[in-house]
Structure formats: C-alpha cells, structure tokens
Amino acid sequence: MAVSLRRVASASSAAFRRVNRLYARAFPACERFSLARQAKALGDARYRLCEVRCGREFAGFGSWWNFGKAIHIEFLAVCGKLRRRGLGSAVVRRLLSRFGGKRVWLLAELPSKSRLARRRIGFYERLGFRVNPFRYYARLPAGRRLTFAVLSHGRSVSSREFNEYLRLLKTRPGG
C-alpha cells in the first residue's frame, strides 16, 4: 500500500485539526499532550508532525524528534477503518529508511497493562524494535505517573545509551 507523509507545520491548519481528531481517539487522555504543547513543538526545528496519506485520503499521522544521532518516534496512529492493512508498518519502514543509521527509539505502554499494549509491542518487535530492560516514567498532573517500556530499533541498548536518550527527551518542550 503506497503511503505518503505530508508535514503539518501549523497548529491552525486543517491538517492539524485532522491529526488531532485521530489523536484524541487513538490515545488515552493521560498520554496526550495539550494543544499548547503540540503547537510549541511545531515551532521546534527538531520536531516533525506528518499526516499519513493513502492516495488522497487521510490515513493517520506520525510525529518524531530528530536529535541528530538519535530519533524519538513520539506518536503513530492509523485511522480505524484502515487498520490491519499494513499501513502502520509501511509508515514505520519509511521512517526507518529516512533516518539511515541513526538510533531510533520509542516508548510504548507496558505489555503487562493490556492486550492492546501487548499487540502494540508485538507490532514494533516485528519491525525490528527491541524491548529494553529500562523504563521511562512520565509525570502527570496531580502527582501521578505513567510507566513506559523503552524500545530501540535493531538491538538492545546499554545503560549509558539509555541515559543519553533520557537526556535528549528532557530537551523537548515540557521535557
């Protein structure tokens, strides 16, 4: 299935509104960033938000941070009616080829949390990602926190590499 990625550069664009409607459906509120934080990220040269198109149809979105030697895939979602057709895999493969030899990371809900979380981890493992023994703890309002599995493409990473990844994540707006 041929997919294209179109950059979303403005929080006032129709593309941004399409992405945010899917974002609200695809991710629980506790995992989503505020509109203000999203708009701030769009102004950062290291950040990319792209809508995924399948022909002329909006099919999903992906966002990532380019930290030079490392890439952090922040979000990836495919419209419900288009899931299970290989679109998500096609997008990830396209991103991996775009990033060349850079270390590619992402965070995912712990597989012990739900059947859906296990499916997501399996999806990324089939694309060559490895679950590392490290965890990422996201702080939420009211003192709550979420725990995520840390995945890296190609191979597991050392604690030194993980600590460098954490340092890079903290340079994003809202850390």
Secondary structure, DSSP 8 states (H G I E B T S, - for coil): ---EEEE---TTSHHHHHHHHHHHHHS-GGG---HHHHHHHHTSTTEEEEEEEETTEEEEEEEEEE-SSEEEEEEEEE-GGGTTSSHHHHHHHHHHHHTTTSEEEEEEE-TTS-HHHHHHHHHHHHTTEEEEEEEEEEE-GGG-EEEEEEEEESS---HHHHHHHHHHHTTSTT-
